[in-house]
Amino acid sequence: MSLFDWFANREKSETANQQHQEREIADGLWTKCPSCGVLAYTKDLQVNQMVCLECDHHLRVDSNERIRQLIDAKTWKPLNENIQPVDPLNFRDRKPYKDRLREYQGKTKLKDAVQTGTGLLDGLPVALGVMDFQFMGGSMGSVVGEKLCRLIEYGTNECLTVIIVCASGGARMQEGMLSLMQMAKISGALERHRQARLLYIPVLTHPTMGGVTASFAMLGDLILAEPKAAIGFAGRRVIEQTLREKLPDDFQTSEYLLQHGFVDAIVSRIRLKRTLAQLISIHQPFYPINAGFTFEGNLSLNTEQFVVHKEN
């Protein structure tokens, strides 16, 4: 064997060992913290609400995990599960919008970037919407707007506290103006909820940006945020180029927004459920506990002219 062949075989062996080690780490048993780099046992992280045991970094979680963390076991009842997005503009970027939707629906097993429903939070009935960043960056299209609008209207009719967990890059560009119209539609539903003297609490997680921040994320009676979450409208680089100024290092973080009065409290995910229950109890101390919610009919009122979706 030549010296060249010996080095080639050695390199192949090292590459194979490296790939084998990567497969062993990536099998789901261990999770690497993106902040401090520490490997943690995934089950320990799940017990700790997916918060790093070393540095308290809040790892990103999907909507199913978020529902499990907030809603009492066996009390979750989804609403409007069968609403699906369509492609009204026949939009195409690197691939057709229809293909992109099918791709993300296959990956996430969701119809779109939000789950809505009712359940008990520490025994208190709530209407909960949870955005999922894994579905096209949690972008707000017509289906997200319609599902959140129906959730809010259902909460208003049933006298429920509405909670929306925000995680989004903003409005969905593939639906153009139709996605931007959802900002006004959801804001109108929240105004009717406010007029009914009912509680609405948005929970801002990493990241909450764009049209979501410019509408329902900042319209809460009490606005909560997770630690070190990125919250803003335009991106940092765009703002710096527009103002021609260097922005602070902590700009557009939940801590910066708390300091300047844009959010009411920063709450660790570990204490979030209990904090929400306390706030709801203070607002409505004699809240009737009723797990047997029912939903019949169409509660979208006069919003049908702004709806771009289909139902099975």
C-alpha positions in Angstrom: 0.0 0.0 0.0 1.3 3.4 -1.0 1.7 6.2 1.5 -1.0 8.2 -0.4 -3.5 5.3 -0.1 -2.7 4.9 3.6 -3.6 8.6 4.3 -6.7 8.3 2.1 -8.0 5.3 4.1 -7.2 7.0 7.4 -9.2 10.1 6.3 -12.2 8.0 5.3 -12.1 6.2 8.7 -12.0 9.4 10.6 -14.9 10.8 8.5 -17.0 7.6 9.2 -16.3 7.8 12.9 -17.3 11.5 12.9 -20.6 10.7 11.1 -21.3 7.9 13.5 -20.7 10.2 16.5 -23.0 12.8 15.0 -25.7 10.2 14.5 -25.4 9.1 18.1 -25.8 12.7 19.3 -28.7 13.5 16.9 -31.0 10.7 17.9 -33.0 12.9 20.2 -31.6 11.7 23.6 -29.4 14.8 24.0 -30.0 18.4 23.1 -27.3 21.0 22.7 -28.0 24.5 24.2 -27.6 27.1 21.4 -26.5 29.7 24.0 -23.9 28.0 26.2 -23.3 24.8 24.1 -23.9 22.4 27.0 -25.4 19.0 26.1 -28.4 18.2 28.2 -30.5 15.1 28.5 -33.7 15.9 26.5 -36.0 14.4 29.1 -34.5 16.7 31.8 -35.0 19.7 29.5 -38.6 18.7 28.9 -39.2 18.5 32.7 -37.7 22.0 33.0 -40.0 23.3 30.2 -37.2 23.3 27.6 -35.1 25.9 29.6 -31.4 25.2 29.8 -30.3 23.9 33.2 -27.0 25.7 32.9 -27.7 29.2 31.6 -31.5 29.5 31.7 -31.7 29.9 27.9 -35.2 29.4 26.6 -35.0 26.9 23.8 -37.6 27.3 21.0 -40.6 24.9 21.3 -43.3 24.0 18.9 -47.0 24.6 19.4 -47.8 21.1 20.7 -45.2 21.4 23.4 -46.4 24.9 24.3 -50.0 23.6 24.7 -48.7 20.7 26.9 -46.9 23.2 29.1 -49.9 25.5 29.6 -53.0 23.5 29.4 -54.1 20.9 32.0 -53.9 17.3 30.8 -56.9 16.0 28.8 -58.7 19.4 28.7 -57.5 20.7 25.4 -60.2 21.0 22.7 -59.1 22.4 19.3 -61.1 24.9 17.4 -61.4 25.2 13.6 -58.8 22.5 12.8 -59.9 22.0 9.2 -59.2 25.5 7.9 -56.5 25.3 5.2 -54.6 27.9 3.3 -55.0 28.4 -0.5 -52.9 30.3 -3.0 -55.0 33.3 -4.1 -52.1 35.1 -5.9 -50.5 32.0 -7.5 -47.4 33.2 -5.9 -44.0 31.8 -6.7 -40.5 32.5 -5.4 -37.9 29.8 -5.4 -40.8 27.3 -5.5 -44.6 27.7 -5.9 -46.5 28.7 -2.7 -48.7 25.6 -3.0 -45.6 23.3 -2.9 -44.2 25.3 0.0 -47.4 24.8 2.0 -47.5 21.1 1.3 -43.8 20.8 2.4 -44.4 22.5 5.8 -47.7 20.7 6.3 -45.8 17.4 5.9 -43.0 18.5 8.2 -45.1 19.9 11.1 -48.3 17.9 10.7 -50.2 21.3 11.0 -52.5 22.9 8.5 -51.0 26.4 9.1 -48.9 28.3 11.6 -51.3 28.5 14.5 -53.2 26.2 16.8 -56.3 27.4 18.6 -58.6 25.9 21.1 -60.0 25.9 24.7 -58.8 24.2 27.8 -58.2 24.6 31.5 -55.1 26.4 32.8 -54.7 25.5 36.4 -58.4 24.8 36.5 -59.3 28.1 34.8 -61.0 28.0 31.4 -59.2 29.9 28.7 -59.2 30.4 24.9 -55.7 29.8 23.7 -53.9 30.5 20.4 -50.3 29.2 19.9 -48.3 30.3 16.9 -45.7 27.8 15.6 -42.5 29.2 14.2 -41.6 25.9 12.5 -44.4 26.5 10.0 -43.0 29.1 7.6 -41.5 31.1 10.4 -44.9 31.5 12.1 -45.9 33.9 9.4 -49.4 35.4 9.6 -51.5 34.6 6.5 -55.2 34.5 6.0 -55.7 31.2 7.9 -53.7 32.5 10.9 -55.8 35.7 11.0 -59.1 33.9 10.6 -58.4 31.2 13.2 -57.2 33.9 15.8 -60.2 36.0 14.9 -62.6 33.1 15.5 -60.8 32.2 18.7 -61.2 35.8 20.1 -64.9 35.9 19.1 -65.5 32.6 20.7 -63.8 33.8 23.9 -65.9 36.9 23.8 -69.2 35.0 23.4 -68.2 32.5 26.1 -66.7 35.1 28.5 -63.3 33.5 28.4 -59.8 35.0 28.9 -58.0 34.9 25.6 -54.2 34.1 25.6 -52.1 34.2 22.4 -48.6 32.9 22.4 -46.8 34.8 19.7 -43.9 33.5 17.7 -43.7 34.9 14.2 -41.5 36.7 11.7 -44.5 38.8 10.6 -47.0 38.8 7.8 -46.8 36.2 5.1 -45.4 37.7 1.9 -46.8 35.0 -0.3 -50.3 36.3 0.4 -49.5 40.0 -0.1 -52.1 42.5 1.0 -54.4 39.7 2.2 -52.0 38.8 5.0 -51.7 42.5 6.0 -55.5 42.8 6.3 -55.4 40.2 9.1 -53.8 42.8 11.4 -57.0 45.0 11.2 -59.3 42.0 11.4 -57.8 40.6 14.6 -57.5 44.0 16.1 -61.2 44.6 15.6 -62.0 41.3 17.3 -59.8 42.3 20.2 -61.6 45.6 20.5 -65.0 43.9 20.8 -63.4 41.6 23.4 -62.2 44.7 25.3 -65.6 46.3 25.2 -67.0 43.1 26.8 -64.6 43.8 29.7 -62.8 40.6 29.2 -59.1 39.8 29.6 -56.6 39.4 26.8 -53.0 38.4 27.5 -50.4 38.1 24.7 -47.2 36.1 25.5 -44.3 37.3 23.4 -41.7 34.6 22.6 -38.6 34.5 20.5 -39.0 35.9 17.9 -42.1 38.2 17.6 -41.6 40.5 14.7 -43.3 42.4 11.9 -47.0 42.7 11.5 -47.7 40.5 14.5 -45.8 43.0 16.8 -47.6 45.9 15.0 -51.1 44.4 15.8 -52.3 41.9 18.3 -49.0 41.2 20.1 -49.0 44.7 21.5 -52.8 45.1 22.2 -53.0 43.1 25.4 -54.4 44.2 28.7 -51.2 42.7 30.2 -48.3 41.9 27.9 -45.9 39.2 29.0 -42.6 38.2 27.4 -40.1 35.4 27.8 -36.5 36.4 28.7 -34.2 37.5 25.9 -36.9 37.2 23.2 -36.4 39.3 20.1 -39.4 41.6 19.7 -39.8 44.3 17.1 -41.2 45.5 13.8 -38.4 46.2 11.3 -35.1 44.4 11.5 -32.1 45.9 13.3 -30.1 46.5 10.2 -32.9 48.3 8.4 -33.4 50.6 11.4 -29.7 51.3 11.7 -29.5 52.1 8.0 -32.5 54.4 8.2 -31.5 56.3 11.3 -27.8 56.1 10.5 -27.1 55.4 14.1 -25.6 52.5 16.1 -28.3 50.8 18.1 -27.8 49.4 21.7 -26.6 45.8 21.9 -29.9 44.8 23.7 -32.1 46.7 21.3 -35.4 44.8 20.4 -35.0 42.3 23.3 -37.7 41.8 25.9 -35.5 43.3 28.6 -35.1 46.5 26.5 -38.8 46.7 25.9 -39.6 46.2 29.6 -37.2 49.1 30.4 -39.0 51.4 28.0 -42.5 50.4 29.0 -43.6 48.2 26.0 -44.1 45.0 28.0 -45.5 44.6 31.5 -43.4 41.7 32.8 -40.7 39.2 31.7 -41.7 35.8 33.0 -39.6 32.6 32.8 -41.3 29.8 31.0 -41.0 27.7 34.2 -43.3 30.2 36.0 -45.5 31.2 33.1 -48.5 28.9 33.7 -48.7 29.8 37.4 -48.3 33.5 36.6 -51.1 33.4 34.0 -53.4 31.6 36.4 -52.8 34.2 39.1 -53.4 37.1 36.7 -56.7 35.5 35.5 -57.8 34.9 39.1 -57.1 38.5 40.0 -59.0 39.8 37.0 -62.0 37.4 37.5 -61.7 35.9 41.0 -65.0 34.0 40.7 -64.3 32.5 37.3 -66.6 29.4 36.8 -64.8 26.3 35.9 -66.4 24.5 33.0 -64.4 22.1 30.9 -67.4 21.1 28.7 -67.1 23.8 26.0 -69.0 23.4 22.8 -68.7 25.2 19.5 -71.3 25.3 16.8 -71.7 27.5 13.8 -69.6 30.2 12.3 -68.4 32.9 14.7 -66.5 35.0 12.2 -69.4 37.5 12.0 -68.8 40.1 9.2 -65.2 39.0 8.4 -66.0 36.6 5.6 -65.3 39.2 3.0 -61.6 39.2 4.2 -61.2 35.5 4.4 -59.0 33.5 2.0 -59.2 29.9 3.0 -61.1 26.7 2.6 -62.7 24.2 5.0 -63.0 20.5 4.7 
